[in-house]
Amino acid sequence: MLRRPPSPASLETRKEIEKHINELLDMDVIRKIGHNEIVEITTPVLITWHNCKSRLCGDFRALNSYTKADRIICHMCIYKYTRMPFSIKNAPAHFQRMMDTILQEEILECWILVYIDDIIIYSGTWEDHVQYIDRVLSKFIPMNLKISLKKCNFGEQELLALGHKVSGLSLAIDQNKVAAVLQKPVPRNIKEMQSFLGFASHYRNHIKMFAHITSSLYKLCSKDVVFEITKERRDAYERIKYELTNAPVLILPDFELTLKL
């Protein structure tokens, strides 16, 4: 059994935590713990986004090794989650399975993509699009799933998804995602190199001969290899950065034309 006191928090932070606790109580996301209940405890963490809005999460770092924790303690009281909280390590997989189950028919009909809580609906006509949206929303109502209109876009010709700019006919790299990585210096250790290669590999379909160019960099990540940035490896690193900023836009093939592979 793991118990811990509430984490220290400023008066301003406590007021913000109280606001979130009361909102979660009103929505029946958490409930108050009874005096005789045996609980495993985590503490709240207040996350502030770039738009100055905050979100209350549970600090499950100590509990994730047990993969079982759903109580939260703060200066107000002890509460218990009534649904899956943020930051549990199996939560994304659990939520994905739930979404796949709810929208199984729609996924098999190949007009919807679901990645955890991101949903993309695509169609050939506006009439079909409206019908598809209605079907998805009708599946959410009995499951008590809600959407945020602020985060929704309807009737778009193109959108940004998972680091790509997607339209009805093309797939391009979202250069806003690439810009931050390109400003970083040459990796100084295996962990930084693995991080860079993982990012670059996400766009490997846009880079011709990606495996050949990065072969020396992948070898550098082996345990038996001394981490040393040689000229060959630096050139490969710079080449990938160049290719990421000058990557071609992929388009759907026209099967009426002759294709050369």
C-alpha positions as a Markdown table, in Angstrom:
| # | Residue | x | y | z |
|---|---|---|---|---|
| 1 | Met | 0.0 | 0.0 | 0.0 |
| 2 | Leu | 1.4 | 3.4 | -1.0 |
| 3 | Arg | 0.6 | 6.5 | 0.9 |
| 4 | Arg | 2.0 | 10.0 | 0.6 |
| 5 | Pro | 1.0 | 13.5 | 1.9 |
| 6 | Pro | -0.2 | 16.2 | -0.5 |
| 7 | Ser | 2.6 | 17.9 | -2.4 |
| 8 | Pro | 3.5 | 21.4 | -1.3 |
| 9 | Ala | 1.5 | 24.1 | -3.3 |
| 10 | Ser | 1.3 | 27.8 | -3.2 |
| 11 | Leu | -1.9 | 29.6 | -2.2 |
| 12 | Glu | -2.6 | 30.5 | -5.9 |
| 13 | Thr | -2.0 | 26.9 | -7.0 |
| 14 | Arg | -4.3 | 25.6 | -4.2 |
| 15 | Lys | -7.1 | 27.8 | -5.4 |
| 16 | Glu | -6.7 | 26.5 | -8.9 |
| 17 | Ile | -6.6 | 22.9 | -7.6 |
| 18 | Glu | -9.8 | 23.5 | -5.6 |
| 19 | Lys | -11.5 | 24.9 | -8.7 |
| 20 | His | -10.6 | 21.7 | -10.7 |
| 21 | Ile | -11.5 | 19.4 | -7.9 |
| 22 | Asn | -15.0 | 21.0 | -7.6 |
| 23 | Glu | -15.4 | 20.7 | -11.4 |
| 24 | Leu | -14.5 | 17.0 | -11.4 |
| 25 | Leu | -16.9 | 16.4 | -8.5 |
| 26 | Asp | -19.7 | 18.2 | -10.4 |
| 27 | Met | -19.0 | 16.0 | -13.5 |
| 28 | Asp | -18.8 | 12.8 | -11.4 |
| 29 | Val | -15.2 | 12.2 | -12.5 |
| 30 | Ile | -14.1 | 11.8 | -8.9 |
| 31 | Arg | -15.9 | 11.1 | -5.6 |
| 32 | Lys | -15.0 | 11.7 | -2.0 |
| 33 | Ile | -13.3 | 8.8 | -0.1 |
| 34 | Gly | -15.1 | 7.4 | 2.9 |
| 35 | His | -13.4 | 7.2 | 6.3 |
| 36 | Asn | -13.2 | 3.4 | 6.3 |
| 37 | Glu | -12.0 | 3.0 | 2.7 |
| 38 | Ile | -8.5 | 1.6 | 2.1 |
| 39 | Val | -7.0 | 3.5 | -0.8 |
| 40 | Glu | -3.8 | 3.9 | -2.8 |
| 41 | Ile | -2.9 | 7.5 | -3.1 |
| 42 | Thr | -1.4 | 9.9 | -5.6 |
| 43 | Thr | -1.2 | 13.7 | -5.5 |
| 44 | Pro | -2.5 | 16.2 | -8.0 |
| 45 | Val | -0.2 | 18.0 | -10.5 |
| 46 | Leu | -1.4 | 21.3 | -12.1 |
| 47 | Ile | -0.3 | 21.6 | -15.7 |
| 48 | Thr | -0.5 | 25.0 | -17.3 |
| 49 | Trp | -0.7 | 25.2 | -21.1 |
| 50 | His | 0.7 | 27.9 | -23.4 |
| 51 | Asn | -2.7 | 29.6 | -23.4 |
| 52 | Cys | -2.5 | 30.0 | -19.6 |
| 53 | Lys | -5.3 | 27.4 | -19.0 |
| 54 | Ser | -4.6 | 24.7 | -16.5 |
| 55 | Arg | -5.4 | 21.0 | -16.2 |
| 56 | Leu | -5.4 | 18.8 | -13.1 |
| 57 | Cys | -3.5 | 15.5 | -13.5 |
| 58 | Gly | -2.5 | 12.8 | -11.1 |
| 59 | Asp | 1.2 | 12.4 | -10.3 |
| 60 | Phe | 1.3 | 8.6 | -10.9 |
| 61 | Arg | 5.1 | 8.3 | -11.3 |
| 62 | Ala | 5.5 | 6.3 | -8.1 |
| 63 | Leu | 2.4 | 4.2 | -8.8 |
| 64 | Asn | 2.9 | 3.4 | -12.5 |
| 65 | Ser | 5.2 | 0.6 | -11.7 |
| 66 | Tyr | 2.1 | -1.1 | -10.1 |
| 67 | Thr | -0.2 | 0.0 | -12.9 |
| 68 | Lys | -3.0 | 0.3 | -10.4 |
| 69 | Ala | -3.8 | 3.6 | -8.9 |
| 70 | Asp | -6.9 | 5.8 | -9.0 |
| 71 | Arg | -7.1 | 7.9 | -5.9 |
| 72 | Ile | -6.0 | 11.4 | -5.5 |
| 73 | Ile | -5.1 | 13.3 | -2.3 |
| 74 | Cys | -4.7 | 17.1 | -1.8 |
| 75 | His | -5.1 | 19.6 | 1.0 |
| 76 | Met | -8.9 | 19.4 | 0.7 |
| 77 | Cys | -9.6 | 15.7 | 1.1 |
| 78 | Ile | -9.0 | 12.2 | -0.5 |
| 79 | Tyr | -10.9 | 11.5 | -3.7 |
| 80 | Lys | -11.3 | 8.4 | -6.0 |
| 81 | Tyr | -11.6 | 8.5 | -9.7 |
| 82 | Thr | -14.8 | 7.2 | -11.2 |
| 83 | Arg | -13.2 | 6.8 | -14.7 |
| 84 | Met | -9.8 | 6.5 | -16.3 |
| 85 | Pro | -7.5 | 9.4 | -15.2 |
| 86 | Phe | -4.7 | 11.2 | -17.0 |
| 87 | Ser | -1.1 | 9.9 | -16.8 |
| 88 | Ile | -1.8 | 6.2 | -16.0 |
| 89 | Lys | 0.6 | 4.4 | -18.4 |
| 90 | Asn | -2.0 | 2.0 | -19.8 |
| 91 | Ala | -4.7 | 4.7 | -20.2 |
| 92 | Pro | -3.9 | 5.5 | -23.9 |
| 93 | Ala | -4.1 | 1.9 | -25.0 |
| 94 | His | -7.3 | 1.3 | -23.0 |
| 95 | Phe | -8.9 | 4.4 | -24.5 |
| 96 | Gln | -7.8 | 3.4 | -28.0 |
| 97 | Arg | -9.4 | -0.1 | -27.6 |
| 98 | Met | -12.6 | 1.6 | -26.4 |
| 99 | Met | -12.7 | 3.9 | -29.4 |
| 100 | Asp | -12.0 | 1.1 | -31.8 |
| 101 | Thr | -14.8 | -0.9 | -30.3 |
| 102 | Ile | -17.3 | 1.9 | -30.5 |
| 103 | Leu | -16.5 | 2.9 | -34.0 |
| 104 | Gln | -15.7 | -0.6 | -35.3 |
| 105 | Glu | -18.3 | -0.6 | -38.2 |
| 106 | Glu | -17.2 | 2.9 | -39.3 |
| 107 | Ile | -13.5 | 2.0 | -39.3 |
| 108 | Leu | -14.2 | -1.1 | -41.4 |
| 109 | Glu | -16.1 | 1.0 | -43.9 |
| 110 | Cys | -12.9 | 3.0 | -44.3 |
| 111 | Trp | -14.1 | 6.6 | -44.0 |
| 112 | Ile | -12.8 | 7.4 | -40.5 |
| 113 | Leu | -9.4 | 7.3 | -38.8 |
| 114 | Val | -9.2 | 7.1 | -35.0 |
| 115 | Tyr | -6.0 | 7.8 | -33.0 |
| 116 | Ile | -6.9 | 7.9 | -29.3 |
| 117 | Asp | -9.0 | 11.0 | -29.0 |
| 118 | Asp | -8.2 | 12.4 | -32.5 |
| 119 | Ile | -10.8 | 11.5 | -35.1 |
| 120 | Ile | -10.6 | 12.2 | -38.9 |
| 121 | Ile | -13.6 | 11.7 | -41.0 |
| 122 | Tyr | -13.1 | 11.9 | -44.8 |
| 123 | Ser | -15.6 | 11.6 | -47.7 |
| 124 | Gly | -16.1 | 12.3 | -51.4 |
| 125 | Thr | -19.2 | 14.5 | -51.1 |
| 126 | Trp | -20.6 | 17.0 | -48.6 |
| 127 | Glu | -23.8 | 14.9 | -48.2 |
| 128 | Asp | -21.8 | 11.8 | -47.2 |
| 129 | His | -19.7 | 13.9 | -44.9 |
| 130 | Val | -22.7 | 15.2 | -42.9 |
| 131 | Gln | -24.1 | 11.7 | -42.7 |
| 132 | Tyr | -20.8 | 10.3 | -41.4 |
| 133 | Ile | -20.5 | 13.0 | -38.7 |
| 134 | Asp | -24.1 | 12.2 | -37.6 |
| 135 | Arg | -23.3 | 8.5 | -37.4 |
| 136 | Val | -20.2 | 9.1 | -35.2 |
| 137 | Leu | -21.9 | 11.5 | -32.9 |
| 138 | Ser | -24.9 | 9.1 | -32.5 |
| 139 | Lys | -22.4 | 6.5 | -31.4 |
| 140 | Phe | -21.0 | 8.8 | -28.8 |
| 141 | Ile | -24.3 | 9.8 | -27.1 |
| 142 | Pro | -25.1 | 6.4 | -25.5 |
| 143 | Met | -21.5 | 6.0 | -24.4 |
| 144 | Asn | -21.6 | 9.4 | -22.7 |
| 145 | Leu | -18.6 | 10.6 | -24.8 |
| 146 | Lys | -18.3 | 14.3 | -25.3 |
| 147 | Ile | -16.5 | 16.4 | -27.9 |
| 148 | Ser | -15.0 | 19.9 | -27.5 |
| 149 | Leu | -16.3 | 22.2 | -30.2 |
| 150 | Lys | -13.3 | 24.5 | -29.7 |
| 151 | Lys | -11.0 | 21.6 | -30.9 |
| 152 | Cys | -13.2 | 20.5 | -33.8 |
| 153 | Asn | -12.9 | 21.6 | -37.4 |
| 154 | Phe | -15.7 | 20.7 | -39.9 |
| 155 | Gly | -15.7 | 20.7 | -43.7 |
| 156 | Glu | -11.9 | 21.3 | -44.0 |
| 157 | Gln | -10.1 | 20.8 | -47.3 |
| 158 | Glu | -6.8 | 20.1 | -45.5 |
| 159 | Leu | -5.7 | 19.6 | -41.9 |
| 160 | Leu | -2.7 | 19.0 | -39.7 |
| 161 | Ala | -2.5 | 15.5 | -38.2 |
| 162 | Leu | 0.4 | 13.6 | -36.5 |
| 163 | Gly | 3.0 | 15.9 | -37.9 |
| 164 | His | 1.6 | 16.0 | -41.5 |
| 165 | Lys | -0.4 | 18.4 | -43.6 |
| 166 | Val | -3.1 | 16.2 | -45.1 |
| 167 | Ser | -5.5 | 17.1 | -48.0 |
| 168 | Gly | -7.8 | 15.0 | -50.1 |
| 169 | Leu | -5.0 | 14.3 | -52.6 |
| 170 | Ser | -1.6 | 15.0 | -50.9 |
| 171 | Leu | 0.5 | 14.4 | -47.8 |
| 172 | Ala | 3.2 | 16.9 | -46.8 |
| 173 | Ile | 5.4 | 17.3 | -43.7 |
| 174 | Asp | 4.2 | 19.9 | -41.2 |
| 175 | Gln | 7.2 | 22.2 | -41.2 |
| 176 | Asn | 6.2 | 23.7 | -37.8 |
| 177 | Lys | 7.1 | 20.3 | -36.3 |
| 178 | Val | 10.4 | 20.1 | -38.1 |
| 179 | Ala | 11.6 | 23.6 | -37.3 |
| 180 | Ala | 12.1 | 22.9 | -33.6 |
| 181 | Val | 14.2 | 19.8 | -34.2 |
| 182 | Leu | 16.4 | 21.5 | -36.9 |
| 183 | Gln | 17.4 | 24.2 | -34.4 |
| 184 | Lys | 18.9 | 21.6 | -32.0 |
| 185 | Pro | 22.7 | 20.9 | -32.2 |
| 186 | Val | 24.3 | 17.6 | -33.3 |
| 187 | Pro | 23.3 | 14.8 | -30.9 |
| 188 | Arg | 25.8 | 14.4 | -28.1 |
| 189 | Asn | 24.9 | 10.9 | -26.9 |
| 190 | Ile | 23.0 | 7.8 | -27.8 |
| 191 | Lys | 19.7 | 9.0 | -26.3 |
| 192 | Glu | 19.7 | 12.2 | -28.3 |
| 193 | Met | 20.6 | 10.4 | -31.5 |
| 194 | Gln | 17.8 | 7.9 | -30.9 |
| 195 | Ser | 15.4 | 10.7 | -30.4 |
| 196 | Phe | 16.5 | 12.4 | -33.6 |
| 197 | Leu | 16.3 | 9.2 | -35.6 |
| 198 | Gly | 12.9 | 8.4 | -34.2 |
| 199 | Phe | 11.6 | 11.8 | -35.3 |
| 200 | Ala | 13.2 | 11.5 | -38.7 |
| 201 | Ser | 11.9 | 8.0 | -39.3 |
| 202 | His | 8.4 | 9.3 | -38.8 |
| 203 | Tyr | 8.9 | 11.0 | -42.2 |
| 204 | Arg | 10.9 | 8.3 | -43.9 |
| 205 | Asn | 8.4 | 8.0 | -46.7 |
| 206 | His | 9.3 | 11.5 | -47.8 |
| 207 | Ile | 13.0 | 10.9 | -47.9 |
| 208 | Lys | 14.5 | 8.9 | -50.7 |
| 209 | Met | 17.1 | 6.3 | -49.6 |
| 210 | Phe | 16.4 | 7.1 | -45.9 |
| 211 | Ala | 17.8 | 3.7 | -44.6 |
| 212 | His | 21.0 | 4.2 | -46.6 |
| 213 | Ile | 21.6 | 7.8 | -45.5 |
| 214 | Thr | 21.0 | 7.0 | -41.8 |
| 215 | Ser | 22.8 | 3.6 | -41.6 |
| 216 | Ser | 25.9 | 5.1 | -40.0 |
| 217 | Leu | 23.8 | 7.0 | -37.5 |
| 218 | Tyr | 21.9 | 3.9 | -36.5 |
| 219 | Lys | 25.2 | 2.0 | -36.0 |
| 220 | Leu | 26.2 | 4.8 | -33.6 |
| 221 | Cys | 23.3 | 3.8 | -31.3 |
| 222 | Ser | 24.7 | 0.3 | -30.8 |
| 223 | Lys | 26.0 | -0.5 | -27.3 |
| 224 | Asp | 29.4 | -1.8 | -28.5 |
| 225 | Val | 30.2 | 1.3 | -30.6 |
| 226 | Val | 32.0 | 4.3 | -29.2 |
| 227 | Phe | 29.8 | 7.4 | -29.6 |
| 228 | Glu | 31.8 | 9.6 | -32.0 |
| 229 | Ile | 30.5 | 12.1 | -34.6 |
| 230 | Thr | 32.8 | 11.5 | -37.5 |
| 231 | Lys | 32.6 | 13.5 | -40.7 |
| 232 | Glu | 30.5 | 10.8 | -42.4 |
| 233 | Arg | 28.0 | 10.8 | -39.5 |
| 234 | Arg | 27.8 | 14.6 | -39.4 |
| 235 | Asp | 27.2 | 14.7 | -43.2 |
| 236 | Ala | 24.4 | 12.1 | -42.8 |
| 237 | Tyr | 22.9 | 14.1 | -40.0 |
| 238 | Glu | 22.9 | 17.3 | -42.0 |
| 239 | Arg | 21.6 | 15.5 | -45.1 |
| 240 | Ile | 18.6 | 14.3 | -43.2 |
| 241 | Lys | 17.9 | 17.8 | -41.8 |
| 242 | Tyr | 18.1 | 19.1 | -45.4 |
| 243 | Glu | 15.8 | 16.4 | -46.7 |
| 244 | Leu | 13.2 | 17.2 | -44.0 |
| 245 | Thr | 13.0 | 20.8 | -45.0 |
| 246 | Asn | 13.0 | 20.0 | -48.7 |
| 247 | Ala | 10.8 | 16.9 | -48.6 |
| 248 | Pro | 8.5 | 16.3 | -51.6 |
| 249 | Val | 4.7 | 16.3 | -51.2 |
| 250 | Leu | 3.3 | 12.8 | -51.6 |
| 251 | Ile | 0.2 | 12.5 | -53.8 |
| 252 | Leu | -2.3 | 9.8 | -54.5 |
| 253 | Pro | -1.3 | 7.8 | -57.6 |
| 254 | Asp | -3.3 | 8.2 | -60.8 |
| 255 | Phe | -3.9 | 4.6 | -62.0 |
| 256 | Glu | -5.0 | 6.0 | -65.4 |
| 257 | Leu | -1.3 | 6.8 | -66.1 |
| 258 | Thr | 1.7 | 4.6 | -66.5 |
| 259 | Leu | 3.5 | 4.0 | -63.2 |
| 260 | Lys | 7.2 | 3.5 | -62.9 |
| 261 | Leu | 8.6 | 1.8 | -59.8 |
